[in-house]
Amino acid sequence: MKTLYPLTLSAAISSACIMPATAQNAASIRQALKDGNVELSFRMRYEDVTATNFGAQDSTADLLSLKTRLSYTSKSFNGWGLGIEMDDVTHITDFKPQGVGIGDPEGTEVNQYFVSYKAGNTTAKMGRNRILLDNQRFVGGVGFRQNEQTYDSFRIESKDIKNLTIFGSYITSVKRIFGEQDPRGEHDNQSILLNAKYVFNPAINFTGYYYDIDNLSAPALSNATLGVRATGKVAAFSYEAELATQSESGDNNNRYSAGYIGLNASYRIKPLTFNLGYESLETDSDKGRFITPFATLHKFQGWTDVFLGGGTGNVEGGINDLYFKISGKAGAVNLAIAYHQFDVNDSTQTGFDRFGSELGFVMAGKINNIGLSLKYAQFSADENATAFRDTGKLWLTADTKF
């Protein structure tokens, strides 16, 4: 019966009476609800994972899954609005021997539900919603996975001052990608996020932020991060530069201080774009290391996710990542290839200097209303990094929305 759930959602949409909105603000609550926007989307994905220990037989896993998402957002009435979003992840085939798995659990969940209020260019939301800040290096939704990360929170965002965006949020719970049936799937929090961005001109955008993560369910993930970020674009050149410092917070017993550096420069020579970047997540000897437990980790440190560190985004010794990426377009197909060299930030902790390297590529395009992509990445562990395995991952994805 489980596999019939997406069809049930589709039937529900077909029988709904949705009227097109003709104005930004509805004349009544009834009209606001009636003229709300309904969206149905499907994403089918095949993922294959192969991991190898030195001298050992390959371990493999594969999963064919379908994510069905049903979203509803009302029109605004006197500034008020509401939204709800349901996700269902169904496994069509699933092969996962012991020790190798894929992090897209089956289940049906309320991904978002919220009440919103807008006055001028300031919007407040209360409930469960996605929070995506900057490039999602510190706070994101892990949207690549079938089960998205969302936050039970109160949030407010203001753009009432020209060129300035101010964001603040208080988080009581994080719904993580592992699903409601997994003990890791929900973390109780008393966390505060503050972020302010000012656009001086296209060449200089400046952001300052302070994130105090107090994780009640996993105190070792609690941290306070203070950082600054600059981005900009001049003709064909664009850049990102970021610095942050972090220490323990809440009931985290680790007393540490560690830094973060993120640098990226890109240059476009049609039809190609060249990216060169460097990222460093430092460690404070054996006292603690820079962690990013709210991040969209799949976007960083390569695509094979070998440095997830139990959801912290860092491992013993810290990580220095030097990477190069070329992207472009061939007709209607987007193409990209990326190479990462992973070094140890503090080799006195590990006894070796290099973790290894990763090579990955992706191609994506669209046929009518169906998006298609093929993505592959291969991590090759250094011979001294015996705690890591050579890992290859393949994704074939098709998605559409109505």
C-alpha positions, 0 to 999 in steps of 0.5 A, spaced: 500 500 500 505 504 501 507 505 493 500 507 492 501 514 496 504 518 490 498 516 486 493 518 492 496 525 492 495 526 485 488 524 485 487 529 491 490 534 486 486 532 480 479 533 485 481 540 488 478 546 485 484 551 485 482 558 482 487 563 479 489 569 483 487 576 480 490 580 486 496 580 491 491 581 497 485 577 497 478 581 499 477 576 504 479 570 508 475 565 504 478 568 498 485 568 500 484 560 502 480 559 495 485 562 491 491 559 494 497 556 490 497 548 490 503 545 487 505 538 486 512 535 484 515 528 483 522 527 484 525 520 482 532 518 483 536 512 483 543 512 487 548 507 487 554 507 492 560 503 492 566 503 497 572 500 498 577 498 504 584 497 502 585 490 500 578 488 501 572 487 497 567 492 494 561 494 498 555 496 494 548 499 495 543 502 491 536 505 492 531 507 487 526 512 490 520 517 489 519 523 493 512 526 492 511 533 494 504 537 495 504 544 497 499 549 499 500 557 500 494 561 501 494 568 498 495 574 503 489 577 507 491 584 511 498 581 511 496 574 513 498 568 510 499 560 511 502 554 508 503 547 509 507 542 505 507 534 505 513 530 503 512 522 501 518 518 500 517 511 497 522 506 496 521 502 489 527 498 490 532 498 496 539 494 497 543 496 503 548 491 506 551 492 512 555 498 513 553 501 507 547 505 506 543 511 503 540 517 507 533 517 504 529 514 508 522 512 507 516 516 510 511 521 510 512 527 513 509 535 514 515 538 511 513 545 512 507 548 516 507 556 518 503 562 519 506 568 516 505 576 516 507 581 512 508 589 513 511 593 508 518 589 506 518 585 513 515 578 513 515 574 520 513 566 520 512 562 525 511 554 524 516 549 521 519 552 515 526 552 511 531 556 512 537 558 507 542 563 509 547 565 504 550 559 500 548 554 506 554 553 508 552 554 515 544 554 515 541 550 509 535 545 507 539 539 504 535 540 498 539 535 494 536 529 499 529 526 498 528 528 505 529 535 506 531 539 513 526 544 516 526 548 522 521 549 527 522 556 528 520 563 529 523 568 523 523 575 521 526 578 515 526 585 513 528 589 507 525 596 509 532 599 509 534 600 502 540 595 500 539 592 507 536 585 509 536 583 516 534 576 518 533 573 525 530 566 527 529 562 534 529 555 533 526 550 537 527 544 533 530 541 527 527 536 522 533 533 519 534 528 513 534 522 517 526 522 518 521 521 524 523 514 525 530 515 526 532 517 533 537 522 529 531 525 525 529 530 530 534 535 535 531 539 540 534 546 540 534 553 543 538 556 537 538 563 535 540 565 528 542 573 526 544 575 519 545 582 516 547 583 509 548 590 505 549 591 498 553 597 497 554 595 489 554 589 485 562 589 486 561 589 494 556 585 498 557 585 505 554 580 510 555 579 518 552 573 522 552 570 529 549 563 530 548 561 537 546 553 536 544 550 542 542 543 541 539 540 547 538 533 543 546 533 541 550 538 546 556 536 542 553 540 536 552 546 540 556 552 538 557 559 537 559 562 530 561 569 529 563 571 521 563 576 516 562 574 508 563 579 502 561 577 495 561 581 488 561 581 481 565 585 476 564 584 469 566 576 468 569 576 474 566 574 481 568 572 488 566 570 495 570 571 501 568 569 508 572 568 515 568 566 521 570 564 528 567 558 533 567 556 540 562 551 544 555 553 546 550 550 551 552 544 554 557 542 549 563 540 554 568 541 549 572 548 550 575 550 544 576 555 539 577 554 531 576 558 525 573 558 518 576 560 511 572 560 505 575 563 498 572 562 491 573 566 485 570 565 478 571 567 471 567 566 465 569 566 458 563 564 454 561 558 454 565 556 460 566 558 467 572 557 471 572 556 479 578 556 483 576 555 491 579 554 498 576 552 504 579 550 511 575 548 517 580 548 523 581 544 529 583 546 536 588 540 537 584 535 541 579 540 544 574 541 538 574 543 531 569 547 527 563 544 525 557 546 521 551 542 523 545 546 520 549 546 513 547 543 507 553 539 507 552 536 500 554 542 497 561 542 500 567 538 501 565 534 494 559 530 493 561 523 496 560 526 503 565 522 506 567 528 511 560 528 514 563 527 520 556 524 523 553 531 521 558 536 523 561 537 517 568 536 520 573 530 522 579 529 526 585 533 524 580 538 520 580 539 513 583 544 508 579 543 501 583 546 495 578 545 489 577 547 481 571 547 477 569 548 470 562 549 468 558 550 461 553 549 457 552 545 450 546 546 447 540 545 452 545 541 457 548 544 463 555 540 464 560 541 470 566 537 472 570 539 479 576 536 482 578 537 490 584 536 494 583 534 501 589 536 506 589 535 513 589 542 517 593 539 523 597 533 521 599 532 529 592 529 530 592 524 524 599 522 523 598 524 516 598 530 511 592 528 506 585 525 506 585 524 498 582 527 492 575 527 489 573 528 481 566 529 480 562 531 474 554 532 473 550 534 466 543 536 467 537 538 462 530 539 461 525 535 456 518 539 456 517 539 464 521 534 466 528 535 469 533 530 468 540 529 471 546 525 471 551 526 477 557 522 479 563 523 484 569 518 486 573 519 492 580 516 492 583 516 499 590 517 501 594 510 502 595 513 509 588 515 511 586 508 513 580 510 516 577 513 509 575 508 503 575 509 496 568 511 495 564 512 488 557 515 488 552 515 482 545 519 481 540 519 476 534 524 477 528 526 474 523 531 476 517 535 474 512 539 478 505 542 476 
